[in-house]
Amino acid sequence: MIYNIFLSDYIQIGNRWYRIKLVPDIYKQEGKSVYGYTNYLAGEIIIEANLQYDHQVEVLIHEIFHVIEDLYSIAEGDETVKQCMAIGWTQVLGNLGIKFEFPEKSNSS
């Protein structure tokens, strides 16, 4: 059984709201291999629009880990741990039949 979860443009994490934006070619805009990032000042989670679906979910979960670290003043952890957890959660959610529907792609970052 598949459970579609339609993500709105915004996601609440703790007491903060973050806009989820799919933006094409952000790795080129940032000048390095970046598939997503969080803009804390603007309250945005930016995800590369040209990634395959599973990779977009991994990036979203990875960035949510960053927001949780910031929000709850957790000492910033190892990027490898966050990435492994993101991949693991993506697999668990997929195995449970949970599929995210992302908001529409944006042309600006």
N, CA, C and O of each residue as an XYZ file, in Angstrom:
436
protein
N       0.836     -1.170      0.000
C       0.000      0.000      0.000
C       0.889      1.244      0.000
O       1.884      1.293      0.722
N       0.541      2.231     -0.792
C       1.291      3.485     -0.876
C       0.499      4.581     -0.172
O      -0.703      4.728     -0.390
N       1.174      5.338      0.664
C       0.578      6.490      1.334
C       1.240      7.747      0.801
O       2.412      7.993      1.087
N       0.519      8.543      0.038
C       1.064      9.788     -0.491
C       0.894     10.892      0.542
O      -0.210     11.135      1.029
N       1.983     11.549      0.868
C       1.960     12.693      1.768
C       2.267     13.918      0.925
O       3.369     14.057      0.394
N       1.305     14.790      0.806
C       1.476     15.992     -0.007
C       2.076     17.080      0.854
O       1.436     17.586      1.776
N       3.316     17.437      0.545
C       3.990     18.491      1.293
C       3.486     19.844      0.818
O       3.423     20.105     -0.384
N       3.132     20.691      1.750
C       2.764     22.052      1.373
C       4.054     22.815      1.104
O       5.143     22.246      1.177
N       3.935     24.060      0.802
C       5.131     24.874      0.570
C       5.945     25.055      1.849
O       7.137     25.356      1.790
N       5.307     24.874      2.998
C       5.963     25.109      4.286
C       5.873     23.875      5.164
O       4.904     23.118      5.102
N       6.909     23.683      5.990
C       6.934     22.603      6.963
C       7.278     23.223      8.314
O       8.160     24.077      8.409
N       6.576     22.788      9.351
C       6.872     23.276     10.693
C       7.811     22.302     11.374
O       7.563     21.097     11.415
N       8.893     22.846     11.909
C       9.861     22.062     12.668
C      10.001     22.784     14.005
O      10.521     23.898     14.061
N       9.547     22.161     15.060
C       9.505     22.843     16.356
C       8.546     24.021     16.257
O       7.403     23.867     15.826
N       9.016     25.192     16.656
C       8.177     26.390     16.584
C       8.478     27.253     15.359
O       8.010     28.388     15.274
N       9.246     26.731     14.420
C       9.627     27.505     13.229
C       9.009     26.901     11.972
O       8.746     25.701     11.896
N       8.792     27.759     11.004
C       8.268     27.333      9.701
C       9.349     27.531      8.654
O      10.024     28.560      8.629
N       9.508     26.536      7.789
C      10.473     26.601      6.694
C       9.759     26.325      5.385
O       8.977     25.382      5.270
N      10.041     27.161      4.407
C       9.499     26.937      3.069
C      10.361     25.906      2.356
O      11.589     25.994      2.385
N       9.727     24.934      1.721
C      10.445     23.931      0.938
C      10.442     24.401     -0.514
O       9.386     24.625     -1.106
N      11.638     24.547     -1.075
C      11.744     25.005     -2.457
C      12.582     24.028     -3.262
O      13.695     23.682     -2.867
N      12.044     23.584     -4.393
C      12.809     22.801     -5.354
C      13.333     23.775     -6.393
O      12.558     24.396     -7.119
N      14.641     23.905     -6.460
C      15.280     24.882     -7.344
C      16.265     24.155     -8.256
O      17.141     23.440     -7.768
N      16.137     24.328     -9.568
C      17.068     23.641    -10.472
C      18.469     24.245    -10.434
O      18.645     25.455    -10.289
N      19.447     23.373    -10.567
C      20.856     23.759    -10.734
C      21.436     24.548     -9.567
O      22.252     25.443     -9.787
N      21.037     24.241     -8.320
C      21.620     24.968     -7.193
C      23.091     24.627     -7.001
O      23.864     25.445     -6.503
N      23.477     23.415     -7.398
C      24.889     23.061     -7.252
C      25.752     23.976     -8.102
O      26.900     24.242     -7.745
N      25.230     24.461     -9.212
C      25.965     25.406    -10.047
C      25.952     26.794     -9.418
O      26.954     27.507     -9.466
N      24.825     27.182     -8.831
C      24.709     28.491     -8.203
C      25.634     28.605     -7.000
O      26.175     29.678     -6.734
N      25.816     27.529     -6.287
C      26.665     27.530     -5.104
C      28.138     27.291     -5.442
O      29.010     27.505     -4.600
N      28.414     26.855     -6.654
C      29.788     26.658     -7.088
C      30.459     25.408     -6.542
O      31.681     25.280     -6.611
N      29.677     24.490     -6.002
C      30.238     23.237     -5.505
C      29.142     22.192     -5.526
O      28.008     22.486     -5.903
N      29.472     20.967     -5.121
C      28.483     19.891     -5.123
C      27.554     20.035     -3.914
O      27.805     19.466     -2.852
N      26.497     20.792     -4.092
C      25.500     21.004     -3.041
C      24.161     20.583     -3.611
O      23.740     21.090     -4.651
N      23.490     19.663     -2.943
C      22.196     19.189     -3.415
C      21.045     19.780     -2.616
O      19.878     19.596     -2.963
N      21.379     20.487     -1.550
C      20.381     21.156     -0.745
C      21.053     21.926      0.368
O      22.195     21.645      0.734
N      20.339     22.896      0.903
C      20.848     23.655      2.033
C      19.688     24.349      2.721
O      18.595     24.456      2.165
N      19.935     24.818      3.932
C      18.929     25.549      4.688
C      19.364     26.990      4.802
O      20.483     27.282      5.227
N      18.476     27.893      4.422
C      18.695     29.318      4.618
C      17.913     29.696      5.872
O      16.702     29.908      5.815
N      18.608     29.780      7.000
C      17.965     30.021      8.279
C      17.345     31.413      8.349
O      16.274     31.587      8.929
N      18.009     32.400      7.765
C      17.484     33.770      7.814
C      16.188     33.909      7.028
O      15.265     34.598      7.461
N      16.119     33.259      5.881
C      14.913     33.339      5.048
C      13.881     32.277      5.438
O      12.736     32.331      4.989
N      14.281     31.319      6.266
C      13.375     30.243      6.640
C      13.045     29.344      5.461
O      11.877     29.062      5.196
N      14.084     28.891      4.748
C      13.874     28.074      3.553
C      14.771     26.842      3.565
O      15.925     26.894      3.990
N      14.216     25.742      3.090
C      14.992     24.540      2.799
C      14.991     24.418      1.280
O      13.947     24.206      0.663
N      16.170     24.553      0.691
C      16.329     24.544     -0.761
C      16.829     23.163     -1.181
O      17.799     22.650     -0.624
N      16.159     22.567     -2.168
C      16.519     21.230     -2.645
C      16.693     21.272     -4.156
O      15.898     21.890     -4.865
N      17.729     20.616     -4.637
C      17.983     20.541     -6.076
C      16.805     19.874     -6.775
O      16.458     18.734     -6.466
N      16.191     20.586     -7.717
C      14.992     20.106     -8.413
C      15.288     18.983     -9.395
O      14.395     18.198     -9.714
N      16.518     18.888     -9.882
C      16.847     17.903    -10.910
C      17.287     16.550    -10.350
O      17.655     15.658    -11.114
N      17.255     16.391     -9.043
C      17.613     15.106     -8.447
C      16.478     14.107     -8.628
O      15.322     14.488     -8.814
N      16.823     12.829     -8.571
C      15.792     11.802     -8.560
C      15.015     11.902     -7.251
O      15.523     12.406     -6.249
N      13.777     11.414     -7.276
C      12.869     11.543     -6.135
C      13.497     11.086     -4.816
O      13.471     11.831     -3.836
N      14.066      9.864     -4.772
C      14.631      9.351     -3.520
C      15.735     10.248     -2.986
O      15.863     10.433     -1.776
N      16.520     10.798     -3.879
C      17.599     11.696     -3.463
C      17.020     13.000     -2.902
O      17.564     13.548     -1.944
N      15.931     13.501     -3.481
C      15.283     14.699     -2.940
C      14.782     14.452     -1.521
O      14.909     15.320     -0.657
N      14.213     13.270     -1.278
C      13.738     12.935      0.070
C      14.924     12.874      1.036
O      14.837     13.386      2.152
N      16.025     12.254      0.620
C      17.228     12.194      1.458
C      17.699     13.598      1.824
O      18.037     13.866      2.977
N      17.718     14.492      0.834
C      18.179     15.861      1.075
C      17.240     16.577      2.048
O      17.698     17.272      2.955
N      15.931     16.408      1.860
C      14.966     17.033      2.770
C      15.197     16.555      4.203
O      15.271     17.371      5.121
N      15.311     15.253      4.402
C      15.519     14.714      5.747
C      16.849     15.182      6.313
O      16.928     15.529      7.492
N      17.893     15.199      5.498
C      19.208     15.678      5.923
C      19.109     17.122      6.423
O      19.649     17.457      7.477
N      18.417     17.971      5.661
C      18.293     19.383      6.053
C      17.421     19.541      7.295
O      17.655     20.439      8.103
N      16.415     18.673      7.456
C      15.607     18.707      8.679
C      16.483     18.403      9.892
O      16.303     19.008     10.949
N      17.438     17.465      9.752
C      18.371     17.192     10.851
C      19.158     18.443     11.214
O      19.372     18.716     12.395
N      19.594     19.211     10.210
C      20.316     20.461     10.484
C      19.434     21.440     11.264
O      19.886     22.056     12.230
N      18.182     21.578     10.844
C      17.270     22.506     11.524
C      17.047     22.068     12.969
O      17.041     22.906     13.871
N      16.865     20.771     13.201
C      16.669     20.270     14.563
C      17.901     20.573     15.413
O      17.769     20.999     16.560
N      19.096     20.359     14.862
C      20.327     20.694     15.586
C      20.339     22.159     15.987
O      20.650     22.496     17.129
N      19.997     23.027     15.042
C      20.007     24.467     15.305
C      18.922     24.847     16.308
O      19.185     25.583     17.258
N      17.724     24.356     16.102
C      16.576     24.728     16.921
C      16.758     24.336     18.383
O      16.428     25.105     19.286
N      17.282     23.143     18.608
C      17.408     22.636     19.965
C      18.836     22.748     20.517
O      19.172     22.113     21.516
N      19.669     23.559     19.859
C      21.035     23.837     20.311
C      21.827     22.563     20.567
O      22.572     22.461     21.541
N      21.651     21.589     19.671
C      22.429     20.358     19.741
C      23.780     20.641     19.093
O      23.844     21.263     18.032
N      24.840     20.193     19.718
C      26.163     20.391     19.130
C      26.158     19.825     17.716
O      25.702     18.707     17.476
N      26.679     20.625     16.786
C      26.660     20.198     15.386
C      27.424     18.899     15.225
O      28.590     18.791     15.605
N      26.747     17.919     14.656
C      27.324     16.585     14.505
C      28.000     16.383     13.168
O      28.060     17.280     12.326
N      28.491     15.207     13.007
C      29.200     14.781     11.807
C      28.238     14.728     10.614
O      27.149     14.163     10.719
N      28.636     15.308      9.495
C      27.822     15.282      8.269
C      27.553     13.856      7.805
O      26.475     13.562      7.289
N      28.529     12.971      7.986
C      28.357     11.592      7.560
C      27.230     10.919      8.337
O      26.452     10.154      7.768
N      27.142     11.202      9.628
C      26.069     10.625     10.442
C      24.715     11.122      9.951
O      23.782     10.332      9.806
N      24.597     12.432      9.693
C      23.331     12.986      9.196
C      22.955     12.359      7.858
O      21.791     12.033      7.626
N      23.936     12.192      6.983
C      23.651     11.618      5.669
C      23.233     10.155      5.777
O      22.302      9.724      5.098
N      23.913      9.396      6.622
C      23.537      7.988      6.809
C      22.136      7.879      7.401
O      21.356      7.020      6.991
N      21.810      8.740      8.362
C      20.470      8.729      8.951
C      19.423      9.121      7.909
O      18.340      8.537      7.866
N      19.739     10.099      7.077
C      18.796     10.522      6.033
C      18.526      9.386      5.051
O      17.379      9.142      4.675
N      19.585      8.694      4.638
C      19.409      7.564      3.714
C      18.601      6.463      4.398
O      17.693      5.890      3.796
N      18.930      6.171      5.642
C      18.205      5.138      6.379
C      16.725      5.469      6.525
O      15.877      4.606      6.303
N      16.401      6.712      6.898
C      15.000      7.113      7.041
C      14.282      7.102      5.701
O      13.102      6.756      5.637
N      14.968      7.471      4.637
C      14.358      7.422      3.307
C      13.970      5.987      2.969
O      12.888      5.741      2.436
N      14.857      5.036      3.278
C      14.575      3.624      3.021
C      13.428      3.119      3.883
O      12.548      2.412      3.391
N      13.426      3.477      5.175
C      12.354      3.038      6.070
C      11.006      3.576      5.600
O      10.037      2.823      5.507
N      10.937      4.873      5.304
C       9.675      5.468      4.850
C       9.201      4.835      3.545
O       8.013      4.563      3.373
N      10.144      4.604      2.627
C       9.793      3.949      1.368
C       9.285      2.541      1.571
O       8.321      2.124      0.930
N       9.937      1.799      2.471
C       9.504      0.430      2.764
C       8.129      0.393      3.422
O       7.398     -0.589      3.288
N       7.780      1.462      4.131
C       6.452      1.562      4.740
C       5.400      2.027      3.734
O       4.211      2.086      4.047
N       5.852      2.358      2.517
C       4.919      2.793      1.485
C       4.599      4.272      1.557
O       3.603      4.722      0.991
N       5.443      5.039      2.256
C       5.202      6.479      2.384
C       5.936      7.204      1.266
O       7.150      7.063      1.115
N       5.207      7.965      0.497
C       5.763      8.711     -0.637
C       5.407     10.181     -0.476
O       4.242     10.524     -0.276
N       6.406     11.045     -0.562
C       6.189     12.481     -0.448
C       5.897     13.079     -1.815
O       6.509     12.692     -2.810
N       4.982     14.004     -1.862
C       4.720     14.799     -3.055
C       5.235     16.195     -2.757
O       4.692     16.894     -1.902
N       6.289     16.603     -3.465
C       6.910     17.903     -3.208
C       6.102     19.032     -3.811
O       5.344     18.829     -4.760
N       6.268     20.247     -3.247
C       5.641     21.414     -3.874
C       6.225     21.628     -5.259
O       7.243     21.032     -5.609
N       5.591     22.465     -6.033
C       6.059     22.751     -7.402
C       7.472     23.304     -7.398
O       7.908     23.925     -6.428
N       8.188     23.072     -8.502
C       9.535     23.594     -8.664
C       9.513     25.119     -8.730
O       8.564     25.730     -9.221
N      10.595     25.712     -8.218
C      10.754     27.155     -8.260
C      11.928     27.477     -9.165
O      12.837     26.661     -9.311
N      11.922     28.637     -9.765
C      13.031     29.022    -10.631
C      14.036     29.927     -9.931
O      15.040     30.314    -10.529
N      13.784     30.263     -8.691
C      14.724     31.135     -7.984
C      15.100     30.505     -6.659
O      14.384     29.649     -6.140
N      16.227     30.935     -6.118
C      16.668     30.388     -4.829
C      16.414     31.337     -3.700
O      16.728     31.027     -2.551
